Amino acid sequence: MSFSCGFVGLPNVGKSTLFNALCKGGAEAANFPFCTIEPNTGIVAVPDERLEVLAKLENSKKIVPSSLKFIDIAGLVKGASQGQGLGNQFLGHIRNVDAIAHVVRVFQDSNVVHVSGTIDPVSDLEVIMTELMLADLEMLEKRLEKSRKLARSGDSDLLLEVELMKGFVADLSNDRLPQFDRNDEKIADKVRQLGLITAMPAFIVANCDEDSFKNFSTNAAAQALCEYAKKHNLEVVPVCAKLEEELSQLDEEECKMFMEELGIKETGLNSVIKTGYRLLNYITFFTAGPQDSHAWTVTRGTLAPDAAGKIHTDLCRGFIRMETVSYADMVECGSWNKAKEAGKLRIEGKDYVVEDGDVIHVRFSV
């Protein structure tokens, strides 16, 4: 799975602690700026309760969840767009991810220094957004000049590119993220080619202490952050990285008991994973049988042969048909064979668009 989400934020906001809890990795987390220089990478499973249910129904020997890649990127500082801190190296790392999680600090801890000397999550996010906007604006202005000259030929793609860039320059100059129709595949593809950081799917991770995490809806700093995030249509996910790191060191049963004691229904990390997954418009389909129950990730709108190709290229190349049972019907009937006997199995062809929760079997010939 190629999806990658980068943790971006100022130094000492808890990115590496969050990364370690999420990936159970060994990223260094210390009380000084630029502790992380080179990006740390970790693969995590996408939590999906449906997979375990299917495994029980089909008596599967093994469970294989979908996976996502998270990257802990070195801290950004004011002036990064002009080369301050790790400057261009930092910006280059961001451009290589598919989605961005902006980590901002809400927690209070006098033992952990803050680069600005005060805890203000709104100010932190403003610095991040400003630096990314300035970096994209500089790149666009340079490219726009060249594209305008080339567009004199009348080439429709170049004319579209010029119009898009003019709009984006206006947006960024007025402190707005680039506005465009993400459902128009031609425009979305053109935007991807431009490589704009500010056009990437993004959300905010509010790193809290235990008190502000449990009382997020009434915490003044947290709510000010949420209000500012609305300005850019960004979702805020509260997380207590320190607590998550403790939970990551417990076994499943201990973790469940600890969460019940704290009154937590879902870990913040699960929320982070699911948010990143959803922002990229991903869905999950399943294969299930005695050997294994497997979750597979595709973009919403994927046709049956392409989804089959995620399992194995031969299944796409020799695709004949897809036998499909919805997850709800599988659970209601009790197994694949019982769903088939109940008439819940559908035969779908090459034009079928795979739906979230489909349990499938592919017929093919090569």
Secondary structure, DSSP 8 states (H G I E B T S, - for coil): ---EEEEE-STTSSHHHHHHHHH-------SSTT---S-EEEEEE---HHHHHHHHHHT-SEEE--EEEEEE-----TTGGGT-TTHHHHHHHHHTSSEEEEEEE----TTS--TTSS--HHHHHHHHHHHHHHHHHHHHHHHHHHHHHHGGG--HHHHHHHHHHHHHHHHHHTT------TT-HHHHHHHHHHT-GGGS-EEEEEE--HHHHHTGGG-HHHHHHHHHHHHTT--EEEE-HHHHHHHHTS-HHHHHHHHHHHT-SS-HHHHHHHHHHHHTTEEEEEEESSSEEEEEEEETT-BHHHHHHHH-HHHHHTEEEEEEEEHHHHHHHSSHHHHHHTT--EEE-TT-B--TTEEEEEEE--
